[in-house]
Amino acid sequence: MRALVIGSALALALVTQRPAQAAVSALATQSNPMILDVDAREAARGLLRTHFRVPVAPGAFTLVYAKW
């Protein structure tokens, strides 16, 4: 559950950033979405595994996320 919350917060932080107009096309679109996979097979033990894929364009990339 904690990993899902952190992954969701990361996704929200990425979506709410205002990139330069030229970089807008490099962000997630309906045909090229951000994907968050959650493996909850061991949730009973308190373990969740996540894999977060963010489509980006080549070049400089700044990832902004909350400091927990």
MOPAC internal coordinates of N, CA, C and O (Angstrom, degrees):
PM7 1SCF
backbone

  N    0.0000 0     0.00 0     0.00 0    0    0    0
  C    1.4527 1     0.00 0     0.00 0    1    0    0
  C    1.5270 1   110.08 1     0.00 0    2    1    0
  O    1.2310 1   120.89 1   138.92 1    3    2    1
  N    1.3221 1   115.90 1   -41.08 1    3    2    1
  C    1.4640 1   120.27 1  -178.71 1    5    3    2
  C    1.5297 1   110.70 1   -63.00 1    6    5    3
  O    1.2310 1   120.57 1   138.16 1    7    6    5
  N    1.3302 1   116.51 1   -41.84 1    7    6    5
  C    1.4663 1   120.33 1   179.47 1    9    7    6
  C    1.5220 1   110.63 1   -64.78 1   10    9    7
  O    1.2310 1   120.44 1   143.30 1   11   10    9
  N    1.3199 1   116.77 1   -36.70 1   11   10    9
  C    1.4606 1   120.49 1   178.06 1   13   11   10
  C    1.5248 1   110.40 1   -64.93 1   14   13   11
  O    1.2310 1   120.18 1   138.06 1   15   14   13
  N    1.3128 1   117.26 1   -41.94 1   15   14   13
  C    1.4626 1   121.45 1   178.65 1   17   15   14
  C    1.5240 1   110.35 1   -64.60 1   18   17   15
  O    1.2310 1   120.40 1   136.05 1   19   18   17
  N    1.3299 1   116.84 1   -43.95 1   19   18   17
  C    1.4656 1   120.56 1   179.44 1   21   19   18
  C    1.5174 1   110.22 1   -65.08 1   22   21   19
  O    1.2310 1   120.47 1   136.58 1   23   22   21
  N    1.3244 1   116.71 1   -43.42 1   23   22   21
  C    1.4658 1   120.22 1   177.84 1   25   23   22
  C    1.5114 1   112.13 1   -62.17 1   26   25   23
  O    1.2310 1   120.49 1   139.02 1   27   26   25
  N    1.3215 1   116.66 1   -40.98 1   27   26   25
  C    1.4611 1   120.69 1   178.20 1   29   27   26
  C    1.5229 1   111.07 1   -65.99 1   30   29   27
  O    1.2310 1   120.30 1   140.21 1   31   30   29
  N    1.3286 1   117.04 1   -39.79 1   31   30   29
  C    1.4639 1   120.50 1   177.99 1   33   31   30
  C    1.5214 1   110.51 1   -64.27 1   34   33   31
  O    1.2310 1   120.71 1   140.23 1   35   34   33
  N    1.3210 1   116.24 1   -39.77 1   35   34   33
  C    1.4620 1   120.51 1   177.62 1   37   35   34
  C    1.5221 1   110.43 1   -63.49 1   38   37   35
  O    1.2310 1   120.57 1   135.60 1   39   38   37
  N    1.3163 1   116.51 1   -44.40 1   39   38   37
  C    1.4650 1   120.10 1   178.66 1   41   39   38
  C    1.5202 1   110.43 1   -61.71 1   42   41   39
  O    1.2310 1   120.20 1   136.98 1   43   42   41
  N    1.3156 1   117.22 1   -43.02 1   43   42   41
  C    1.4567 1   121.03 1   179.19 1   45   43   42
  C    1.5174 1   111.16 1   -63.52 1   46   45   43
  O    1.2310 1   120.17 1   139.04 1   47   46   45
  N    1.3297 1   117.28 1   -40.96 1   47   46   45
  C    1.4651 1   120.67 1   178.74 1   49   47   46
  C    1.5165 1   111.12 1   -62.75 1   50   49   47
  O    1.2310 1   120.38 1   140.73 1   51   50   49
  N    1.3144 1   116.89 1   -39.27 1   51   50   49
  C    1.4643 1   120.02 1   179.51 1   53   51   50
  C    1.5184 1   111.69 1   -69.47 1   54   53   51
  O    1.2310 1   120.61 1   139.89 1   55   54   53
  N    1.3199 1   116.45 1   -40.11 1   55   54   53
  C    1.4602 1   120.60 1  -177.12 1   57   55   54
  C    1.5217 1   111.31 1   -70.92 1   58   57   55
  O    1.2310 1   119.63 1   145.68 1   59   58   57
  N    1.3192 1   118.30 1   -34.32 1   59   58   57
  C    1.4575 1   120.73 1  -175.40 1   61   59   58
  C    1.5181 1   113.97 1   -82.35 1   62   61   59
  O    1.2310 1   119.68 1   170.83 1   63   62   61
  N    1.3264 1   118.21 1    -9.17 1   63   62   61
  C    1.4625 1   120.48 1   177.19 1   65   63   62
  C    1.5240 1   109.57 1   -71.10 1   66   65   63
  O    1.2310 1   120.25 1   -36.01 1   67   66   65
  N    1.3223 1   117.12 1   143.99 1   67   66   65
  C    1.4602 1   122.52 1   178.38 1   69   67   66
  C    1.5233 1   109.12 1  -100.42 1   70   69   67
  O    1.2310 1   119.83 1   -84.14 1   71   70   69
  N    1.3346 1   117.93 1    95.86 1   71   70   69
  C    1.4629 1   120.10 1  -179.67 1   73   71   70
  C    1.5158 1   111.36 1   -75.57 1   74   73   71
  O    1.2310 1   120.71 1   -14.67 1   75   74   73
  N    1.3286 1   116.26 1   165.33 1   75   74   73
  C    1.4593 1   121.13 1   175.08 1   77   75   74
  C    1.5239 1   108.51 1   -60.43 1   78   77   75
  O    1.2310 1   120.37 1   -29.68 1   79   78   77
  N    1.3157 1   116.90 1   150.32 1   79   78   77
  C    1.4583 1   121.29 1  -176.08 1   81   79   78
  C    1.5277 1   111.82 1   -55.96 1   82   81   79
  O    1.2310 1   119.45 1   144.11 1   83   82   81
  N    1.3357 1   118.66 1   -35.89 1   83   82   81
  C    1.4609 1   121.80 1  -178.84 1   85   83   82
  C    1.5213 1   111.86 1   -65.98 1   86   85   83
  O    1.2310 1   120.05 1   152.67 1   87   86   85
  N    1.3170 1   117.50 1   -27.33 1   87   86   85
  C    1.4600 1   120.69 1  -176.92 1   89   87   86
  C    1.5216 1   113.36 1   -90.90 1   90   89   87
  O    1.2310 1   119.71 1   175.89 1   91   90   89
  N    1.3156 1   118.15 1    -4.11 1   91   90   89
  C    1.4588 1   121.00 1  -177.06 1   93   91   90
  C    1.5200 1   111.46 1   -59.09 1   94   93   91
  O    1.2310 1   119.74 1   140.74 1   95   94   93
  N    1.3218 1   118.10 1   -39.26 1   95   94   93
  C    1.4564 1   120.43 1  -178.18 1   97   95   94
  C    1.5249 1   112.35 1   -66.58 1   98   97   95
  O    1.2310 1   119.81 1   161.20 1   99   98   97
  N    1.3328 1   117.97 1   -18.80 1   99   98   97
  C    1.4601 1   121.30 1  -179.16 1  101   99   98
  C    1.5232 1   112.36 1   -83.30 1  102  101   99
  O    1.2310 1   119.97 1   168.19 1  103  102  101
  N    1.3173 1   117.65 1   -11.81 1  103  102  101
  C    1.4555 1   120.66 1  -178.58 1  105  103  102
  C    1.5187 1   110.93 1   -78.40 1  106  105  103
  O    1.2310 1   121.19 1    -7.22 1  107  106  105
  N    1.3002 1   115.33 1   172.78 1  107  106  105
  C    1.4521 1   120.71 1  -179.83 1  109  107  106
  C    1.5226 1   110.85 1   -61.32 1  110  109  107
  O    1.2310 1   121.49 1   -42.74 1  111  110  109
  N    1.2998 1   114.75 1   137.26 1  111  110  109
  C    1.4598 1   121.87 1   176.03 1  113  111  110
  C    1.5200 1   107.38 1  -127.68 1  114  113  111
  O    1.2310 1   120.85 1    -1.10 1  115  114  113
  N    1.3079 1   115.98 1   178.90 1  115  114  113
  C    1.4541 1   119.13 1   179.62 1  117  115  114
  C    1.5327 1   111.06 1   -64.06 1  118  117  115
  O    1.2310 1   120.40 1   145.85 1  119  118  117
  N    1.3325 1   116.84 1   -34.15 1  119  118  117
  C    1.4615 1   119.89 1   179.67 1  121  119  118
  C    1.5311 1   112.55 1   -85.76 1  122  121  119
  O    1.2310 1   119.91 1   165.84 1  123  122  121
  N    1.3312 1   117.77 1   -14.16 1  123  122  121
  C    1.4685 1   122.63 1  -179.24 1  125  123  122
  C    1.5292 1   108.63 1  -139.17 1  126  125  123
  O    1.2310 1   119.84 1  -109.67 1  127  126  125
  N    1.3451 1   117.92 1    70.33 1  127  126  125
  C    1.4696 1   120.86 1  -171.37 1  129  127  126
  C    1.5234 1   114.07 1   -81.26 1  130  129  127
  O    1.2310 1   121.36 1   -17.21 1  131  130  129
  N    1.3485 1   115.01 1   162.79 1  131  130  129
  C    1.4606 1   120.45 1   167.29 1  133  131  130
  C    1.5258 1   106.03 1   -74.13 1  134  133  131
  O    1.2310 1   120.39 1   -37.48 1  135  134  133
  N    1.3159 1   116.87 1   142.52 1  135  134  133
  C    1.4621 1   120.42 1  -176.68 1  137  135  134
  C    1.5252 1   109.24 1  -127.45 1  138  137  135
  O    1.2310 1   120.93 1   -50.88 1  139  138  137
  N    1.3263 1   115.83 1   129.12 1  139  138  137
  C    1.4619 1   122.15 1   175.93 1  141  139  138
  C    1.5212 1   107.46 1  -118.08 1  142  141  139
  O    1.2310 1   120.46 1   -68.65 1  143  142  141
  N    1.3268 1   116.73 1   111.35 1  143  142  141
  C    1.4614 1   122.13 1   176.47 1  145  143  142
  C    1.5180 1   108.15 1   -99.05 1  146  145  143
  O    1.2310 1   120.58 1   -48.22 1  147  146  145
  N    1.3288 1   116.50 1   131.78 1  147  146  145
  C    1.4637 1   121.42 1   178.56 1  149  147  146
  C    1.5230 1   108.41 1  -120.95 1  150  149  147
  O    1.2310 1   120.64 1   -56.68 1  151  150  149
  N    1.3234 1   116.38 1   123.32 1  151  150  149
  C    1.4599 1   122.86 1   176.46 1  153  151  150
  C    1.5237 1   106.67 1  -100.69 1  154  153  151
  O    1.2310 1   120.75 1   -74.56 1  155  154  153
  N    1.3301 1   116.17 1   105.44 1  155  154  153
  C    1.4628 1   121.17 1  -176.56 1  157  155  154
  C    1.5258 1   111.78 1  -107.44 1  158  157  155
  O    1.2310 1   120.11 1  -155.56 1  159  158  157
  N    1.3274 1   117.39 1    24.44 1  159  158  157
  C    1.4674 1   120.14 1  -179.02 1  161  159  158
  C    1.5218 1   112.15 1   -63.60 1  162  161  159
  O    1.2310 1   119.64 1   155.53 1  163  162  161
  N    1.3224 1   118.30 1   -24.47 1  163  162  161
  C    1.4628 1   121.15 1  -179.74 1  165  163  162
  C    1.5323 1   111.27 1  -114.60 1  166  165  163
  O    1.2310 1   120.56 1  -149.95 1  167  166  165
  N    1.3205 1   116.53 1    30.05 1  167  166  165
  C    1.4633 1   120.91 1  -178.69 1  169  167  166
  C    1.5285 1   112.04 1   -62.68 1  170  169  167
  O    1.2310 1   120.17 1   148.69 1  171  170  169
  N    1.3117 1   117.28 1   -31.31 1  171  170  169
  C    1.4676 1   120.38 1   179.10 1  173  171  170
  C    1.5279 1   111.36 1   -62.19 1  174  173  171
  O    1.2310 1   120.42 1   151.97 1  175  174  173
  N    1.3249 1   116.79 1   -28.03 1  175  174  173
  C    1.4679 1   121.81 1   177.38 1  177  175  174
  C    1.5189 1   111.61 1   -90.83 1  178  177  175
  O    1.2310 1   120.14 1  -177.64 1  179  178  177
  N    1.3213 1   117.35 1     2.36 1  179  178  177
  C    1.4596 1   121.14 1   179.96 1  181  179  178
  C    1.5179 1   113.26 1    82.60 1  182  181  179
  O    1.2310 1   120.24 1  -161.41 1  183  182  181
  N    1.3366 1   117.14 1    18.59 1  183  182  181
  C    1.4599 1   121.30 1  -178.87 1  185  183  182
  C    1.5228 1   111.04 1  -111.79 1  186  185  183
  O    1.2310 1   120.94 1   -53.85 1  187  186  185
  N    1.3031 1   115.81 1   126.15 1  187  186  185
  C    1.4611 1   122.20 1   173.33 1  189  187  186
  C    1.5142 1   107.55 1  -128.11 1  190  189  187
  O    1.2310 1   120.99 1   -41.36 1  191  190  189
  N    1.3063 1   115.71 1   138.64 1  191  190  189
  C    1.4640 1   120.21 1   175.95 1  193  191  190
  C    1.5164 1   107.56 1  -114.70 1  194  193  191
  O    1.2310 1   121.01 1   -43.48 1  195  194  193
  N    1.3187 1   115.68 1   136.52 1  195  194  193
  C    1.4584 1   119.80 1   179.24 1  197  195  194
  C    1.5185 1   109.77 1  -126.57 1  198  197  195
  O    1.2310 1   121.67 1   -27.40 1  199  198  197
  N    1.3040 1   114.40 1   152.60 1  199  198  197
  C    1.4633 1   122.13 1   174.54 1  201  199  198
  C    1.5222 1   105.43 1  -136.96 1  202  201  199
  O    1.2310 1   120.70 1   -61.74 1  203  202  201
  N    1.3272 1   116.27 1   118.26 1  203  202  201
  C    1.4611 1   122.02 1  -174.29 1  205  203  202
  C    1.5217 1   108.87 1  -114.57 1  206  205  203
  O    1.2310 1   120.36 1   -59.21 1  207  206  205
  N    1.3204 1   116.91 1   120.79 1  207  206  205
  C    1.4633 1   121.74 1   179.82 1  209  207  206
  C    1.5208 1   109.16 1  -111.32 1  210  209  207
  O    1.2310 1   121.26 1   -53.61 1  211  210  209
  N    1.3318 1   115.20 1   126.39 1  211  210  209
  C    1.4587 1   121.82 1  -179.04 1  213  211  210
  C    1.5262 1   108.60 1  -121.24 1  214  213  211
  O    1.2310 1   119.65 1   -60.81 1  215  214  213
  N    1.3335 1   118.27 1   119.19 1  215  214  213
  C    1.4595 1   119.50 1   177.21 1  217  215  214
  C    1.5275 1   110.36 1   -73.57 1  218  217  215
  O    1.2310 1   120.75 1   -51.22 1  219  218  217
  N    1.3168 1   116.18 1   128.78 1  219  218  217
  C    1.4626 1   121.43 1   179.05 1  221  219  218
  C    1.5223 1   109.32 1  -137.57 1  222  221  219
  O    1.2310 1   121.07 1   -17.23 1  223  222  221
  N    1.3011 1   115.56 1   162.77 1  223  222  221
  C    1.4573 1   121.93 1   176.28 1  225  223  222
  C    1.5289 1   108.76 1   -92.91 1  226  225  223
  O    1.2310 1   120.05 1   -24.21 1  227  226  225
  N    1.3282 1   117.51 1   155.79 1  227  226  225
  C    1.4688 1   119.71 1   175.96 1  229  227  226
  C    1.5247 1   110.73 1   -60.05 1  230  229  227
  O    1.2310 1   120.89 1   -32.48 1  231  230  229
  N    1.3115 1   115.91 1   147.52 1  231  230  229
  C    1.4594 1   120.73 1   178.78 1  233  231  230
  C    1.5115 1   111.07 1   120.91 1  234  233  231
  O    1.2310 1   121.37 1    13.11 1  235  234  233
  N    1.3061 1   114.98 1  -166.89 1  235  234  233
  C    1.4653 1   121.34 1  -178.06 1  237  235  234
  C    1.5240 1   110.10 1   -63.58 1  238  237  235
  O    1.2310 1   120.89 1   -39.06 1  239  238  237
  N    1.3204 1   115.90 1   140.94 1  239  238  237
  C    1.4603 1   121.21 1  -178.97 1  241  239  238
  C    1.5212 1   107.92 1  -144.87 1  242  241  239
  O    1.2310 1   120.35 1   -54.05 1  243  242  241
  N    1.3120 1   116.93 1   125.95 1  243  242  241
  C    1.4583 1   122.05 1   178.21 1  245  243  242
  C    1.5167 1   108.25 1  -111.30 1  246  245  243
  O    1.2310 1   120.75 1   -58.26 1  247  246  245
  N    1.3065 1   116.18 1   121.74 1  247  246  245
  C    1.4522 1   122.01 1   178.83 1  249  247  246
  C    1.5239 1   107.91 1  -100.49 1  250  249  247
  O    1.2310 1   120.45 1   -60.20 1  251  250  249
  N    1.3194 1   116.75 1   119.80 1  251  250  249
  C    1.4595 1   122.46 1  -178.37 1  253  251  250
  C    1.5248 1   107.92 1  -111.14 1  254  253  251
  O    1.2310 1   120.62 1   -52.10 1  255  254  253
  N    1.3250 1   116.42 1   127.90 1  255  254  253
  C    1.4512 1   120.22 1   179.19 1  257  255  254
  C    1.5269 1   109.55 1  -146.91 1  258  257  255
  O    1.2310 1   121.37 1   -18.12 1  259  258  257
  N    1.3153 1   114.98 1   161.88 1  259  258  257
  C    1.4617 1   120.43 1  -178.40 1  261  259  258
  C    1.5239 1   110.46 1   -70.17 1  262  261  259
  O    1.2310 1   120.28 1   -37.45 1  263  262  261
  N    1.3329 1   117.07 1   142.55 1  263  262  261
  C    1.4597 1   121.38 1   176.49 1  265  263  262
  C    1.5254 1   107.41 1   -89.90 1  266  265  263
  O    1.2310 1   120.31 1   -66.74 1  267  266  265
  N    1.3139 1   117.01 1   113.26 1  267  266  265
  C    1.4499 1   122.23 1  -177.99 1  269  267  266
  C    1.4747 1   107.81 1   -94.17 1  270  269  267
  O    1.2310 1   120.10 1   180.00 1  271  270  269

